[in-house]
Structure formats: C-alpha cells, structure tokens
Amino acid sequence: MERRITRSAARAATAMIAGEENSPSITQASSTTKVNKRKHLNPTDTSNAPNTLDKLKINTITELKSPKYPNQAIKQEKPVVRPALFDELPHNLGSVPVPLSVATEPSAQVAGSGKENQTFKGKSVDNLAPELQDTVNKATTQSKKEPKIPTTTTGRKPKKNTYGLTPGISPFPELVRPTTEECEDVNRLLSSIHGVVTAPITIPEPSLTVTGCGEVPSVLDALIRTLLSGATTGNNAARAFGGLVQRFGILAEGIGKGSVNWDAVRQATVKDVFEAIKSGGLADIKSKNLKAILDIVHEDNQARRATLLDSESKNDSISKPVPEKAEKDKQYEIACADQNFLSLNHLHNLTTEEAMTDLIKYPGIGPKTAACVILFCLQRPCFAVDTHIFRLCRWLGWVPARANEVSAFSHLEVRIPDHLKYSLHQLFIRHGKTCPRCRAATGQSSAGWEDGCVIDHLLTRDGKRKGNGPTVVSKKAAAKSAAGKRKRRNQDSEETEESESSLSDETSDD
C-alpha cells in the first residue's frame, strides 16, 4: 500500500521542484533526483517521463530520507503514469503555488533562449500556466459562502416563488371541463339574476374613498389597492386606504397629480404605515409588504432609468430611429424616476404571462392579486380565482377535488374562453356572496334556502355546506368548524354573507 503524502511533505516537494533551476543543490539526498529530473526533461528522451504527481511522489520520498532517519527504509512503489497534469493533486496543498513548467510532450528549443519550449496538447505551457494555476487554486481553496446582499433597503428582496403556475398548460389535462358550452350556459343563467356584465372600455378615475380591486389607471395604485382589499371587507379596505391618504397626502402637481404620494409612504417607517392602515385588518403583515413593494419599485425605476438613458445615448450615436410610442413611454419612465414618482406602468408593454411573473415577485402578492391587476387595470383576459369562485367551480365539477386555488387558476385560465373571463369572474363573486344556497356557510335551514338557486341543477355541493340533514348547525357553530378553511383561504364566513354595493370587497387568499 502506498505511503500517504503529508501536507508538509507535499509543500516541501513542491518548493523543491520550483527552485531546482535556481538552486543546484537542495539536500544531499536529492542529487539522484536531479539527475533523474534532467533525464526526464531531455527533449530527446521521452520514454520515461513522469507526470507532475509522480514527480511529487519521488521528490517527497527522497526528502523523507533526511539525516534524522538515516536507517529508515521507505518502500517505494512504481509510480502509475496518468494522463492529466493536475487532476489528482492532493486536496491539502493549500495555496502553495504548483510549478507549471513540466512538459508532457517534447518540442523544439526556442532559438537563443537556452531553454526548452514545452507544450501540452499543442499549446505552450507558458500560455497554459495562468489557466492551470487558476484551476489548481479553485481545487485547493475552500469555497466560502457569499454573503446575501439584500435587494432593498429594508432587507426584503423579490420572491422567486412562482407558486407552481403552469402558463398555457392545465395541471389537470385529463379534465376537459369546463367546455365552452358549459361556460356560456352558466354565464347566461347567472346573468339572468345578477345582470349582464361587460368589461368597461375605459378605466374610471381612481377614487380616494373606495379601494377597489385594481380598476384604476395606475398599475402601482391597482396593486396596492388590491393588496389592501385582501382578506377583509370593502369597508375595512377603504378605511385603510383612506388612512394612507390622510397621513401621507396626495400629489398636488407634476406626474401623477392626484395620486397617493407613494414615495412619501416609501420613506416612512413601517410603524407609520401600520398606524395608517391598522383599521383595515392584518396591518402588521400588510404594512411590511407595502413598504417592501415600494422599495423594490423605487430601485427598479432607478435601474430602468439608467438603462433607458444608456440606450438613448447609443441610439443617438448611431442615429437609430425609435417608434413614437416607444419614445413616449421611455421619456415618461425617465420623468417618473427623475421626480421620484413610483410607477409600474411599464407592465402595459409586457405580455400577460410576463406581467404575471413580474407581479408575483413582490412580497404579499400571489396569483389572485396579480390576476386582478391584469384583469381590471391592464384590461387583459385573466380569470382571477378567489374563494367564492373556487368554491363554485369545485361544486360545478370544473376543477377536481384535489385542486387548490392556484392550480384551479392555472386550469381555468386555459379552459374558460377569453371573452367570458371578465363576466364569469364578476358573476361568480356576486352569486357566491348573495345566493342563500351558495354562500360559504349555509344549509337547508338558512334563510332564503327555499328560494332556490339558478344553477342548483348543475351543482354538487360537498361537505356540511350542503346541509342534507333535517337540521343543520347554527351559523356560529358552522363558522367555528370551518375555521381551518377560513384561515387557509383568508375568508371569514360571516363576512361573505354581507351584501355590498361595491364589488371591491372580494376576499383573497394571498
């Protein structure tokens, strides 16, 4: 068995090889090794040329025969010739430099230099030296973990979680429902009692008293309003939004005149934001997410400004024409960044899939909130799924029992026709809040149960919600038993029974 090479011995051997050309005598015992070395490096004799590792072994064993151990015999096995130069260097060599002047192939001498011009695979060893030394350093230096650099000033960074979304592909390919005919039929039946729903041609001006779920022109406004409306009622969300307006004010001039001063919110403390929105519910979580979102948007705006200015200078230098709309959008973004007006309006220029990916990177923003922004603000076909929609689609058999809200969104986004996504989204929410038989917690003894349901013949209600028994539990007991599901979906059963004039009080599980 071959004797193991110690770290100190390997370093001594390495130093010996590096200094042999300048030091004719290192130790008395190394004379024989030097003769062998000259023999191996003779360009006319390549029959017995060892590789670097074998050379290390020979010199190391010779070094061990010091006067301190004059009578000790060390068994030396015949070295095995390996093709690679540094593939098997000991892992404990540390940072000691390894000489890179050992040749594996003979070559002609450089005229007038008096030295051998050695090559490896057709390349000069001198030219390979930096590359090989870098490889050795990487192999012998312990890797250190790079410190995490926060993307934002608050230490929060964009999420990388995609929630398992499958854009354009259903996670349940075996389920061919809902068909276009089924969607048309349900849309017609619900429209008969809730009214015909059509998407607006233009987005109305934002209200400072109603939060809404994204039906405002500004993308950032839409995102924050939808965030505040999640897991609470429309009245609570409106109070939270009003608190931001009262505490931080609105812009009186410049770009975004009349909008909330989001940059003032960004520069405030989390405690100040919490105090402003505490009446809206979940203020401790929402205040942190709101601050983190604004920090990320500010940094992105400044980075985009620098990129746009750089591209502008390049276009000027080569006189490249820029489309009029693209030029206006670019100048708008630069002006927004110059005035510290936070904006996400560049999302209008992205595809629906790109916009979804960009939106869900923000803390506290999930697929449902992002889909609402895309549907109401960007005005793209997108079937946002909240707890009411998820419940009704499950009872309709449009999603399998094993589905959750996210996988249901991925499936329904593929199966529901684009022209029905807006109306069915609104109609399902209206019906899920007001129908005595389709609310979250209801049964045969609930008020209005005898009035029936326009889509009752299409539904298969599951669990206790159907209320098959002669008597059903009280609403209070039903709410208590459903606490686990309410927590998972961020939905309170009593809140779902409220009938409000605004559609902005839809709940969210984000």
GUSE-972996 format. One record per residue (C-alpha): residue number from 0; z, x, y; residue in three letters. Coordinates in steps of 0.05 Angstrom, whole numbers. Each point is the difference from the previous one (the first is absolute). Last residue first. Layout:
BEGIN
{NUM,{Z,X,Y},"Ala"}
...
//
This chain:
BEGIN
{509,{-16,-1056,715},"Asp"}
{508,{16,-66,-34},"Asp"}
{507,{-24,-42,58},"Ser"}
{506,{16,-68,27},"Thr"}
{505,{-46,-45,40},"Glu"}
{504,{31,-19,67},"Asp"}
{503,{-63,10,41},"Ser"}
{502,{-33,-65,-20},"Leu"}
{501,{31,-35,58},"Ser"}
{500,{19,-73,-2},"Ser"}
{499,{59,12,-45},"Glu"}
{498,{20,-36,-63},"Ser"}
{497,{63,30,-28},"Glu"}
{496,{5,-3,-76},"Glu"}
{495,{-19,74,-8},"Thr"}
{494,{61,19,40},"Glu"}
{493,{46,-33,-52},"Glu"}
{492,{-30,41,-57},"Ser"}
{491,{10,67,35},"Asp"}
{490,{-57,48,-12},"Gln"}
{489,{1,75,-1},"Asn"}
{488,{-43,-2,-64},"Arg"}
{487,{47,42,-41},"Arg"}
{486,{62,-28,34},"Lys"}
{485,{-24,-71,-8},"Arg"}
{484,{-14,13,-74},"Lys"}
{483,{71,25,-11},"Gly"}
{482,{31,-55,41},"Ala"}
{481,{-35,-55,-41},"Ala"}
{480,{64,-24,-32},"Ser"}
{479,{34,-4,67},"Lys"}
{478,{-56,-40,32},"Ala"}
{477,{-1,-48,-59},"Ala"}
{476,{75,-9,7},"Ala"}
{475,{-7,-16,74},"Lys"}
{474,{-60,-46,-12},"Lys"}
{473,{39,-39,-51},"Ser"}
{472,{-15,5,-74},"Val"}
{471,{-48,-48,-31},"Val"}
{470,{9,-65,-36},"Thr"}
{469,{-42,-35,-52},"Pro"}
{468,{-29,68,-21},"Gly"}
{467,{-70,24,15},"Asn"}
{466,{17,33,66},"Gly"}
{465,{-64,41,11},"Lys"}
{464,{37,54,39},"Arg"}
{463,{43,15,-60},"Lys"}
{462,{-53,44,-31},"Gly"}
{461,{-75,-9,7},"Asp"}
{460,{-44,-50,35},"Arg"}
{459,{-67,-13,-32},"Thr"}
{458,{-44,-23,56},"Leu"}
{457,{-70,-30,2},"Leu"}
{456,{22,-73,-6},"His"}
{455,{51,10,56},"Asp"}
{454,{-55,21,49},"Ile"}
{453,{11,-57,49},"Val"}
{452,{74,-2,-14},"Cys"}
{451,{44,-61,-12},"Gly"}
{450,{37,-46,47},"Asp"}
{449,{53,-9,-54},"Glu"}
{448,{26,70,15},"Trp"}
{447,{13,-20,72},"Gly"}
{446,{73,20,-1},"Ala"}
{445,{17,45,-58},"Ser"}
{444,{24,-34,-64},"Ser"}
{443,{-61,21,-40},"Gln"}
{442,{9,73,20},"Gly"}
{441,{-4,49,57},"Thr"}
{440,{13,72,18},"Ala"}
{439,{-60,39,24},"Ala"}
{438,{-39,-60,27},"Arg"}
{437,{-55,-29,-42},"Cys"}
{436,{26,-70,-19},"Arg"}
{435,{24,-22,69},"Pro"}
{434,{-63,31,32},"Cys"}
{433,{18,30,68},"Thr"}
{432,{8,75,-6},"Lys"}
{431,{-46,14,-58},"Gly"}
{430,{-53,-47,28},"His"}
{429,{-2,34,68},"Arg"}
{428,{-1,69,-32},"Ile"}
{427,{-54,-19,-50},"Phe"}
{426,{-42,-30,56},"Leu"}
{425,{2,62,44},"Gln"}
{424,{-21,48,-55},"His"}
{423,{-50,-49,-27},"Leu"}
{422,{-33,-6,69},"Ser"}
{421,{-5,75,13},"Tyr"}
{420,{-22,20,-70},"Lys"}
{419,{-52,-55,-9},"Leu"}
{418,{-62,34,29},"His"}
{417,{17,64,-37},"Asp"}
{416,{-3,-32,-69},"Pro"}
{415,{65,6,-40},"Ile"}
{414,{-6,44,-63},"Arg"}
{413,{4,71,28},"Val"}
{412,{55,-9,51},"Glu"}
{411,{34,-46,-50},"Leu"}
{410,{8,57,-50},"His"}
{409,{24,54,48},"Ser"}
{408,{46,-50,34},"Phe"}
{407,{30,-22,-66},"Ala"}
{406,{11,73,-18},"Ser"}
{405,{41,7,64},"Val"}
{404,{38,-65,-6},"Glu"}
{403,{19,11,-72},"Asn"}
{402,{-39,-18,-62},"Ala"}
{401,{30,-8,-70},"Arg"}
{400,{-9,-76,2},"Ala"}
{399,{-75,7,10},"Pro"}
{398,{-35,-17,66},"Val"}
{397,{-44,-60,15},"Trp"}
{396,{39,-44,-48},"Gly"}
{395,{12,-53,54},"Leu"}
{394,{75,10,-6},"Trp"}
{393,{-9,74,11},"Arg"}
{392,{-45,-13,59},"Cys"}
{391,{52,-47,30},"Leu"}
{390,{57,50,-6},"Arg"}
{389,{-40,59,26},"Phe"}
{388,{-25,-40,59},"Ile"}
{387,{71,-21,19},"His"}
{386,{28,71,-10},"Thr"}
{385,{-53,33,43},"Asp"}
{384,{-70,22,-21},"Val"}
{383,{-50,22,53},"Ala"}
{382,{-71,-18,-20},"Phe"}
{381,{-44,44,44},"Cys"}
{380,{-65,-20,34},"Pro"}
{379,{-1,41,64},"Arg"}
{378,{22,-24,69},"Gln"}
{377,{30,68,21},"Leu"}
{376,{59,-38,28},"Cys"}
{375,{11,-60,-46},"Phe"}
{374,{-26,24,-67},"Leu"}
{373,{8,75,6},"Ile"}
{372,{69,-7,31},"Val"}
{371,{20,-50,-53},"Cys"}
{370,{-25,46,-55},"Ala"}
{369,{43,57,28},"Ala"}
{368,{62,-44,-2},"Thr"}
{367,{-15,-22,-72},"Lys"}
{366,{-19,70,-24},"Pro"}
{365,{64,32,24},"Gly"}
{364,{23,27,67},"Ile"}
{363,{73,23,5},"Gly"}
{362,{-18,72,15},"Pro"}
{361,{-73,9,19},"Tyr"}
{360,{-50,24,-53},"Lys"}
{359,{-16,-73,-16},"Ile"}
{358,{-42,-6,63},"Leu"}
{357,{-49,57,-13},"Asp"}
{356,{-15,-19,-72},"Thr"}
{355,{-12,-73,21},"Met"}
{354,{-45,22,58},"Ala"}
{353,{-40,44,-47},"Glu"}
{352,{-10,-57,-49},"Glu"}
{351,{-20,-48,55},"Thr"}
{350,{-50,50,28},"Thr"}
{349,{20,38,63},"Leu"}
{348,{-25,-9,71},"Asn"}
{347,{51,-54,18},"His"}
{346,{53,49,-24},"Leu"}
{345,{-13,39,65},"His"}
{344,{42,-54,34},"Asn"}
{343,{65,33,-24},"Leu"}
{342,{27,14,69},"Ser"}
{341,{60,29,36},"Leu"}
{340,{-11,5,75},"Phe"}
{339,{24,70,17},"Asn"}
{338,{-46,-1,61},"Gln"}
{337,{-41,59,-23},"Asp"}
{336,{0,-26,-72},"Ala"}
{335,{-27,-68,22},"Cys"}
{334,{-53,34,43},"Ala"}
{333,{-24,43,-58},"Ile"}
{332,{-3,-61,-45},"Glu"}
{331,{-40,-40,51},"Tyr"}
{330,{-47,58,13},"Gln"}
{329,{-15,4,-75},"Lys"}
{328,{-10,-75,-7},"Asp"}
{327,{-48,0,59},"Lys"}
{326,{-39,59,-28},"Glu"}
{325,{-4,-33,-69},"Ala"}
{324,{-26,-64,32},"Lys"}
{323,{-53,38,40},"Glu"}
{322,{-26,41,-58},"Pro"}
{321,{7,76,11},"Val"}
{320,{-59,45,16},"Pro"}
{319,{7,74,-20},"Lys"}
{318,{-9,48,59},"Ser"}
{317,{19,60,-43},"Ile"}
{316,{56,24,46},"Ser"}
{315,{18,-70,22},"Asp"}
{314,{8,-23,-72},"Asn"}
{313,{47,59,-14},"Lys"}
{312,{42,-16,62},"Ser"}
{311,{5,-73,-21},"Glu"}
{310,{19,19,-71},"Ser"}
{309,{58,41,27},"Asp"}
{308,{22,-56,46},"Leu"}
{307,{-2,-49,-58},"Leu"}
{306,{41,45,-45},"Thr"}
{305,{53,12,54},"Ala"}
{304,{5,-75,14},"Arg"}
{303,{5,-15,-75},"Arg"}
{302,{60,47,-5},"Ala"}
{301,{33,-33,60},"Gln"}
{300,{-11,-69,-29},"Asn"}
{299,{25,21,-69},"Asp"}
{298,{64,28,30},"Glu"}
{297,{13,-64,39},"His"}
{296,{-16,-44,-60},"Val"}
{295,{48,40,-44},"Ile"}
{294,{56,-6,51},"Asp"}
{293,{-13,-75,10},"Leu"}
{292,{3,-12,-75},"Ile"}
{291,{65,39,-7},"Ala"}
{290,{33,-40,56},"Lys"}
{289,{-20,-66,-31},"Leu"}
{288,{23,22,-70},"Asn"}
{287,{68,19,26},"Lys"}
{286,{8,-64,40},"Ser"}
{285,{-25,-42,-59},"Lys"}
{284,{52,27,-48},"Ile"}
{283,{61,-11,43},"Asp"}
{282,{-29,-63,31},"Ala"}
{281,{-5,-36,-67},"Leu"}
{280,{4,-66,39},"Gly"}
{279,{-32,-21,65},"Gly"}
{278,{61,-1,45},"Ser"}
{277,{8,75,-7},"Lys"}
{276,{-67,13,34},"Ile"}
{275,{21,32,66},"Ala"}
{274,{66,29,-25},"Glu"}
{273,{-36,34,-57},"Phe"}
{272,{-52,30,48},"Val"}
{271,{56,29,43},"Asp"}
{270,{35,28,-62},"Lys"}
{269,{-65,31,-24},"Val"}
{268,{-3,38,65},"Thr"}
{267,{-53,-13,52},"Ala"}
{266,{-62,44,8},"Gln"}
{265,{-42,-43,-47},"Arg"}
{264,{22,-64,33},"Val"}
{263,{-21,27,67},"Ala"}
{262,{-67,19,-32},"Asp"}
{261,{-6,-71,-25},"Trp"}
{260,{1,-30,70},"Asn"}
{259,{-16,-70,-23},"Val"}
{258,{-69,-22,22},"Ser"}
{257,{-16,-32,68},"Gly"}
{256,{-44,57,22},"Lys"}
{255,{-26,37,-61},"Gly"}
{254,{-36,54,39},"Ile"}
{253,{27,6,70},"Gly"}
{252,{50,-44,34},"Glu"}
{251,{64,-41,-9},"Ala"}
{250,{14,20,-71},"Leu"}
{249,{54,-43,-31},"Ile"}
{248,{75,8,-2},"Gly"}
{247,{46,42,-44},"Phe"}
{246,{62,-43,-7},"Arg"}
{245,{-27,-69,16},"Gln"}
{244,{-65,9,-39},"Val"}
{243,{35,31,-60},"Leu"}
{242,{50,-57,-1},"Gly"}
{241,{-56,-50,3},"Gly"}
{240,{-29,30,-63},"Phe"}
{239,{66,-9,-36},"Ala"}
{238,{8,-71,25},"Arg"}
{237,{-71,-17,-22},"Ala"}
{236,{14,29,-69},"Ala"}
{235,{62,-44,-5},"Asn"}
{234,{-39,-62,20},"Asn"}
{233,{-57,16,-48},"Gly"}
{232,{48,5,-58},"Thr"}
{231,{19,64,-36},"Thr"}
{230,{-23,48,-55},"Ala"}
{229,{-58,28,41},"Gly"}
{228,{-12,-25,70},"Ser"}
{227,{21,66,32},"Leu"}
{226,{-51,39,-41},"Leu"}
{225,{-54,-50,17},"Thr"}
{224,{14,8,74},"Arg"}
{223,{0,76,-8},"Ile"}
{222,{-68,2,-35},"Leu"}
{221,{-32,-51,47},"Ala"}
{220,{24,37,62},"Asp"}
{219,{-28,64,-30},"Leu"}
{218,{-66,-34,-14},"Val"}
{217,{-5,-29,70},"Ser"}
{216,{-41,-64,3},"Pro"}
{215,{55,-47,-26},"Val"}
{214,{3,-44,-63},"Glu"}
{213,{43,50,-38},"Gly"}
{212,{53,-43,-31},"Cys"}
{211,{29,-37,60},"Gly"}
{210,{55,24,46},"Thr"}
{209,{3,-59,47},"Val"}
{208,{33,9,69},"Thr"}
{207,{-42,56,31},"Leu"}
{206,{-64,-32,-23},"Ser"}
{205,{-62,41,-13},"Pro"}
{204,{-68,-23,27},"Glu"}
{203,{-39,-40,-51},"Pro"}
{202,{-46,34,-51},"Ile"}
{201,{-72,-22,4},"Thr"}
{200,{-41,-38,-52},"Ile"}
{199,{61,-32,-30},"Pro"}
{198,{2,-6,-77},"Ala"}
{197,{-7,-71,-25},"Thr"}
{196,{52,-46,-31},"Val"}
{195,{-15,-72,-17},"Val"}
{194,{62,-44,1},"Gly"}
{193,{64,2,-40},"His"}
{192,{-11,-63,-43},"Ile"}
{191,{-74,1,-16},"Ser"}
{190,{-4,76,12},"Ser"}
{189,{44,10,-61},"Leu"}
{188,{-49,-38,-45},"Leu"}
{187,{-62,34,28},"Arg"}
{186,{29,71,-5},"Asn"}
{185,{23,-15,-71},"Val"}
{184,{-71,-22,-20},"Asp"}
{183,{-35,58,35},"Glu"}
{182,{45,51,-34},"Cys"}
{181,{-10,-32,-68},"Glu"}
{180,{-76,1,10},"Glu"}
{179,{1,73,20},"Thr"}
{178,{37,17,-64},"Thr"}
{177,{73,16,1},"Pro"}
{176,{2,25,-53},"Arg"}
{175,{-39,49,-42},"Val"}
{174,{63,32,-29},"Leu"}
{173,{-20,57,-47},"Glu"}
{172,{-11,46,59},"Pro"}
{171,{75,-4,18},"Phe"}
{170,{11,59,47},"Pro"}
{169,{-61,-26,38},"Ser"}
{168,{-46,53,29},"Ile"}
{167,{-27,2,72},"Gly"}
{166,{61,37,26},"Pro"}
{165,{51,14,-55},"Thr"}
{164,{68,2,34},"Leu"}
{163,{55,37,-37},"Gly"}
{162,{48,-4,59},"Tyr"}
{161,{-41,55,36},"Thr"}
{160,{62,44,10},"Asn"}
{159,{-16,61,43},"Lys"}
{158,{46,-22,55},"Lys"}
{157,{-7,27,70},"Pro"}
{156,{57,45,22},"Lys"}
{155,{69,-12,26},"Arg"}
{154,{40,58,27},"Gly"}
{153,{12,-35,67},"Thr"}
{152,{-47,47,37},"Thr"}
{151,{-55,-18,-48},"Thr"}
{150,{-39,37,-53},"Thr"}
{149,{61,34,-28},"Pro"}
{148,{-11,70,-26},"Ile"}
{147,{26,9,-71},"Lys"}
{146,{20,71,-14},"Pro"}
{145,{-46,37,-48},"Glu"}
{144,{32,15,-66},"Lys"}
{143,{-1,73,-17},"Lys"}
{142,{-44,31,-53},"Ser"}
{141,{28,62,-33},"Gln"}
{140,{-44,61,13},"Thr"}
{139,{-30,34,-61},"Thr"}
{138,{-61,-43,-13},"Ala"}
{137,{-17,-11,73},"Lys"}
{136,{8,74,16},"Asn"}
{135,{-44,19,-60},"Val"}
{134,{-55,-48,22},"Thr"}
{133,{3,26,72},"Asp"}
{132,{-5,71,-27},"Gln"}
{131,{-61,-20,-40},"Leu"}
{130,{-36,-28,61},"Glu"}
{129,{19,58,45},"Pro"}
{128,{-22,52,-52},"Ala"}
{127,{-66,-32,-20},"Leu"}
{126,{-39,37,54},"Asn"}
{125,{32,67,-20},"Asp"}
{124,{-13,-17,-73},"Val"}
{123,{-74,-5,16},"Ser"}
{122,{-34,-60,-30},"Lys"}
{121,{-46,-2,-62},"Gly"}
{120,{51,-31,-45},"Lys"}
{119,{51,53,20},"Phe"}
{118,{-22,64,34},"Thr"}
{117,{24,70,12},"Gln"}
{116,{-30,48,51},"Asn"}
{115,{30,65,-24},"Glu"}
{114,{24,50,52},"Lys"}
{113,{-29,65,28},"Gly"}
{112,{-25,-38,60},"Ser"}
{111,{-64,38,12},"Gly"}
{110,{-43,-50,-38},"Ala"}
{109,{40,-57,-29},"Val"}
{108,{7,12,-74},"Gln"}
{107,{-41,-43,-48},"Ala"}
{106,{35,-54,-40},"Ser"}
{105,{43,-7,-61},"Pro"}
{104,{28,-68,-18},"Glu"}
{103,{73,-21,-6},"Thr"}
{102,{24,36,62},"Ala"}
{101,{71,8,23},"Val"}
{100,{6,5,76},"Ser"}
{99,{39,-64,12},"Leu"}
{98,{69,29,1},"Pro"}
{97,{55,-53,-5},"Val"}
{96,{42,-11,61},"Pro"}
{95,{74,-12,-14},"Val"}
{94,{15,-72,21},"Ser"}
{93,{39,-21,-62},"Gly"}
{92,{-23,30,-66},"Leu"}
{91,{40,-52,-37},"Asn"}
{90,{-57,-43,-27},"His"}
{89,{-29,58,-40},"Pro"}
{88,{-75,8,11},"Leu"}
{87,{-39,-38,-53},"Glu"}
{86,{-62,-24,36},"Asp"}
{85,{-4,62,44},"Phe"}
{84,{-62,38,-21},"Leu"}
{83,{-29,-49,-51},"Ala"}
{82,{-37,25,-62},"Pro"}
{81,{59,18,-44},"Arg"}
{80,{6,64,-41},"Val"}
{79,{61,-1,-46},"Val"}
{78,{44,61,6},"Pro"}
{77,{17,37,-65},"Lys"}
{76,{74,-6,-9},"Glu"}
{75,{48,50,29},"Gln"}
{74,{66,12,-36},"Lys"}
{73,{49,33,47},"Ile"}
{72,{38,60,-24},"Ala"}
{71,{64,19,35},"Gln"}
{70,{18,73,-4},"Asn"}
{69,{-7,19,73},"Pro"}
{68,{30,-64,29},"Tyr"}
{67,{25,20,69},"Lys"}
{66,{-55,52,3},"Pro"}
{65,{-49,-57,8},"Ser"}
{64,{-43,-30,-55},"Lys"}
{63,{2,-69,34},"Leu"}
{62,{-54,23,47},"Glu"}
{61,{-48,11,-57},"Thr"}
{60,{11,-71,-25},"Ile"}
{59,{-14,-27,70},"Thr"}
{58,{-63,41,6},"Asn"}
{57,{-29,-26,-64},"Ile"}
{56,{19,-73,13},"Lys"}
{55,{-28,0,71},"Leu"}
{54,{-65,30,-26},"Lys"}
{53,{-4,-56,-51},"Asp"}
{52,{7,-51,57},"Leu"}
{51,{-53,34,42},"Thr"}
{50,{-53,1,-54},"Asn"}
{49,{-9,58,-47},"Pro"}
{48,{-64,42,-1},"Ala"}
{47,{-12,31,-69},"Asn"}
{46,{-75,3,-10},"Ser"}
{45,{-16,1,74},"Thr"}
{44,{-17,75,7},"Asp"}
{43,{-50,21,53},"Thr"}
{42,{36,-34,57},"Pro"}
{41,{63,40,-15},"Asn"}
{40,{56,-47,18},"Leu"}
{39,{27,-3,-70},"His"}
{38,{1,76,-8},"Lys"}
{37,{33,9,67},"Arg"}
{36,{53,-49,-21},"Lys"}
{35,{10,35,-68},"Asn"}
{34,{13,65,36},"Val"}
{33,{46,-35,48},"Lys"}
{32,{38,-31,-58},"Thr"}
{31,{10,68,-33},"Thr"}
{30,{29,27,64},"Ser"}
{29,{48,-60,8},"Ser"}
{28,{60,30,-37},"Ala"}
{27,{12,52,52},"Gln"}
{26,{4,-53,53},"Thr"}
{25,{-42,-17,61},"Ile"}
{24,{-48,58,3},"Ser"}
{23,{-68,-2,36},"Pro"}
{22,{25,-48,53},"Ser"}
{21,{-56,-27,44},"Asn"}
{20,{-46,-28,-55},"Glu"}
{19,{59,-20,-43},"Glu"}
{18,{35,-40,54},"Gly"}
{17,{-21,-71,-17},"Ala"}
{16,{5,11,-75},"Ile"}
{15,{70,28,7},"Met"}
{14,{22,-57,46},"Ala"}
{13,{-23,-50,-52},"Thr"}
{12,{37,35,-55},"Ala"}
{11,{64,2,40},"Ala"}
{10,{-7,-74,17},"Arg"}
{9,{-12,-17,-74},"Ala"}
{8,{61,41,-20},"Ala"}
{7,{43,-35,51},"Ser"}
{6,{-24,-69,-24},"Arg"}
{5,{12,15,-73},"Thr"}
{4,{-57,6,-50},"Ile"}
{3,{17,-32,-67},"Arg"}
{2,{-10,45,-61},"Arg"}
{1,{-55,-22,-46},"Glu"}
{0,{19,-28,-68},"Met"}
//
